[in-house]
Amino acid sequence: MRKVKIFQMILATLSILGWTLAVYALMVFGEARPEREIGSYLSRGETFRHNWDPSETELLQYIIWGCGAISLISLAFNYYVAHHSKLGYWFNIPLLLLTSLAAGLYVHFVI
Protein backbone atom coordinates (compact mmCIF):
# COMPACT_ATOMS: atom_id res chain seq x y z
CA MET A 1 0.00 0.00 0.00
CA ARG A 2 1.33 3.42 -0.89
CA LYS A 3 2.33 5.84 1.84
CA VAL A 4 -0.22 8.47 0.76
CA LYS A 5 -3.04 5.90 0.95
CA ILE A 6 -2.02 4.99 4.49
CA PHE A 7 -1.94 8.69 5.45
CA GLN A 8 -5.41 9.15 3.98
CA MET A 9 -6.72 6.19 5.98
CA ILE A 10 -5.27 7.57 9.22
CA LEU A 11 -6.70 11.05 8.56
CA ALA A 12 -10.08 9.61 7.63
CA THR A 13 -10.15 7.50 10.79
CA LEU A 14 -9.26 10.46 12.98
CA SER A 15 -11.87 12.65 11.26
CA ILE A 16 -14.61 10.05 11.59
CA LEU A 17 -13.74 9.48 15.24
CA GLY A 18 -13.75 13.22 15.96
CA TRP A 19 -17.07 13.85 14.23
CA THR A 20 -18.61 10.81 15.92
CA LEU A 21 -17.68 12.28 19.28
CA ALA A 22 -19.16 15.62 18.19
CA VAL A 23 -22.48 13.98 17.29
CA TYR A 24 -22.46 12.09 20.61
CA ALA A 25 -21.86 15.39 22.41
CA LEU A 26 -24.97 16.78 20.71
CA MET A 27 -26.98 13.84 22.05
CA VAL A 28 -25.68 14.41 25.60
CA PHE A 29 -26.23 18.18 25.38
CA GLY A 30 -30.01 17.90 25.88
CA GLU A 31 -29.61 16.65 29.46
CA ALA A 32 -26.52 18.70 30.29
CA ARG A 33 -28.03 22.16 30.39
CA PRO A 34 -31.22 23.85 31.56
CA GLU A 35 -33.80 24.92 29.02
CA ARG A 36 -33.96 28.60 28.23
CA GLU A 37 -37.12 30.48 29.05
CA ILE A 38 -38.46 32.22 25.98
CA GLY A 39 -41.34 34.67 26.26
CA SER A 40 -43.34 33.26 23.36
CA TYR A 41 -43.26 29.79 24.91
CA LEU A 42 -44.22 31.14 28.32
CA SER A 43 -47.22 32.92 26.84
CA ARG A 44 -48.46 29.55 25.52
CA GLY A 45 -48.16 27.94 28.95
CA GLU A 46 -45.17 25.73 28.18
CA THR A 47 -43.15 24.34 31.10
CA PHE A 48 -39.40 24.49 31.30
CA ARG A 49 -36.79 22.40 33.05
CA HIS A 50 -34.82 24.66 35.39
CA ASN A 51 -32.44 22.02 36.67
CA TRP A 52 -30.01 19.70 34.93
CA ASP A 53 -27.74 16.80 35.69
CA PRO A 54 -24.25 18.10 36.62
CA SER A 55 -22.66 14.73 35.85
CA GLU A 56 -24.00 14.97 32.29
CA THR A 57 -22.50 18.46 32.01
CA GLU A 58 -19.12 17.12 33.15
CA LEU A 59 -19.39 14.25 30.65
CA LEU A 60 -20.23 16.75 27.93
CA GLN A 61 -17.11 18.78 28.75
CA TYR A 62 -14.91 15.68 28.56
CA ILE A 63 -16.44 14.64 25.24
CA ILE A 64 -16.01 18.10 23.71
CA TRP A 65 -12.41 18.50 24.89
CA GLY A 66 -11.65 14.94 23.71
CA CYS A 67 -13.08 15.84 20.32
CA GLY A 68 -10.88 18.95 20.28
CA ALA A 69 -7.80 16.91 21.19
CA ILE A 70 -8.48 14.40 18.41
CA SER A 71 -8.95 17.21 15.90
CA LEU A 72 -5.74 18.92 17.07
CA ILE A 73 -3.78 15.67 16.62
CA SER A 74 -5.42 15.20 13.24
CA LEU A 75 -4.57 18.78 12.23
CA ALA A 76 -0.92 18.31 13.19
CA PHE A 77 -0.79 15.03 11.26
CA ASN A 78 -2.47 16.68 8.26
CA TYR A 79 0.07 19.51 8.36
CA TYR A 80 2.92 16.98 8.40
CA VAL A 81 1.43 14.94 5.57
CA ALA A 82 0.69 18.01 3.43
CA HIS A 83 4.31 19.09 3.60
CA HIS A 84 5.78 15.65 2.93
CA SER A 85 3.46 14.38 0.20
CA LYS A 86 1.07 15.62 -2.44
CA LEU A 87 -1.92 15.19 -0.17
CA GLY A 88 -3.54 18.58 0.48
CA TYR A 89 -5.18 20.03 3.55
CA TRP A 90 -8.52 18.68 4.73
CA PHE A 91 -11.15 21.32 5.46
CA ASN A 92 -13.15 19.32 8.00
CA ILE A 93 -10.29 19.04 10.50
CA PRO A 94 -9.93 22.78 11.27
CA LEU A 95 -13.73 23.06 11.21
CA LEU A 96 -14.00 20.35 13.88
CA LEU A 97 -11.27 22.00 15.95
CA LEU A 98 -12.98 25.38 15.78
CA THR A 99 -16.36 23.88 16.63
CA SER A 100 -14.95 21.89 19.55
CA LEU A 101 -13.09 24.89 20.91
CA ALA A 102 -16.17 27.13 20.70
CA ALA A 103 -18.44 24.48 22.24
CA GLY A 104 -15.94 23.70 24.99
CA LEU A 105 -15.57 27.34 25.95
CA TYR A 106 -19.36 27.80 25.85
CA VAL A 107 -19.98 24.84 28.12
CA HIS A 108 -17.18 25.82 30.48
CA PHE A 109 -18.06 29.49 30.86
CA VAL A 110 -21.78 29.78 30.09
CA ILE A 111 -23.45 26.63 31.38
C-alpha positions as a printed Julia matrix, in Angstrom:
111×3 Matrix{Float64}:
   0.0    0.0    0.0
   1.33   3.42  -0.89
   2.33   5.84   1.84
  -0.22   8.47   0.76
  -3.04   5.9    0.95
  -2.02   4.99   4.49
  -1.94   8.69   5.45
  -5.41   9.15   3.98
  -6.72   6.19   5.98
  -5.27   7.57   9.22
  -6.7   11.05   8.56
 -10.08   9.61   7.63
 -10.15   7.5   10.79
  -9.26  10.46  12.98
 -11.87  12.65  11.26
 -14.61  10.05  11.59
 -13.74   9.48  15.24
 -13.75  13.22  15.96
 -17.07  13.85  14.23
 -18.61  10.81  15.92
 -17.68  12.28  19.28
 -19.16  15.62  18.19
 -22.48  13.98  17.29
 -22.46  12.09  20.61
 -21.86  15.39  22.41
 -24.97  16.78  20.71
 -26.98  13.84  22.05
 -25.68  14.41  25.6
 -26.23  18.18  25.38
 -30.01  17.9   25.88
 -29.61  16.65  29.46
 -26.52  18.7   30.29
 -28.03  22.16  30.39
 -31.22  23.85  31.56
 -33.8   24.92  29.02
 -33.96  28.6   28.23
 -37.12  30.48  29.05
 -38.46  32.22  25.98
 -41.34  34.67  26.26
 -43.34  33.26  23.36
 -43.26  29.79  24.91
 -44.22  31.14  28.32
 -47.22  32.92  26.84
 -48.46  29.55  25.52
 -48.16  27.94  28.95
 -45.17  25.73  28.18
 -43.15  24.34  31.1
 -39.4   24.49  31.3
 -36.79  22.4   33.05
 -34.82  24.66  35.39
 -32.44  22.02  36.67
 -30.01  19.7   34.93
 -27.74  16.8   35.69
 -24.25  18.1   36.62
 -22.66  14.73  35.85
 -24.0   14.97  32.29
 -22.5   18.46  32.01
 -19.12  17.12  33.15
 -19.39  14.25  30.65
 -20.23  16.75  27.93
 -17.11  18.78  28.75
 -14.91  15.68  28.56
 -16.44  14.64  25.24
 -16.01  18.1   23.71
 -12.41  18.5   24.89
 -11.65  14.94  23.71
 -13.08  15.84  20.32
 -10.88  18.95  20.28
  -7.8   16.91  21.19
  -8.48  14.4   18.41
  -8.95  17.21  15.9
  -5.74  18.92  17.07
  -3.78  15.67  16.62
  -5.42  15.2   13.24
  -4.57  18.78  12.23
  -0.92  18.31  13.19
  -0.79  15.03  11.26
  -2.47  16.68   8.26
   0.07  19.51   8.36
   2.92  16.98   8.4
   1.43  14.94   5.57
   0.69  18.01   3.43
   4.31  19.09   3.6
   5.78  15.65   2.93
   3.46  14.38   0.2
   1.07  15.62  -2.44
  -1.92  15.19  -0.17
  -3.54  18.58   0.48
  -5.18  20.03   3.55
  -8.52  18.68   4.73
 -11.15  21.32   5.46
 -13.15  19.32   8.0
 -10.29  19.04  10.5
  -9.93  22.78  11.27
 -13.73  23.06  11.21
 -14.0   20.35  13.88
 -11.27  22.0   15.95
 -12.98  25.38  15.78
 -16.36  23.88  16.63
 -14.95  21.89  19.55
 -13.09  24.89  20.91
 -16.17  27.13  20.7
 -18.44  24.48  22.24
 -15.94  23.7   24.99
 -15.57  27.34  25.95
 -19.36  27.8   25.85
 -19.98  24.84  28.12
 -17.18  25.82  30.48
 -18.06  29.49  30.86
 -21.78  29.78  30.09
 -23.45  26.63  31.38
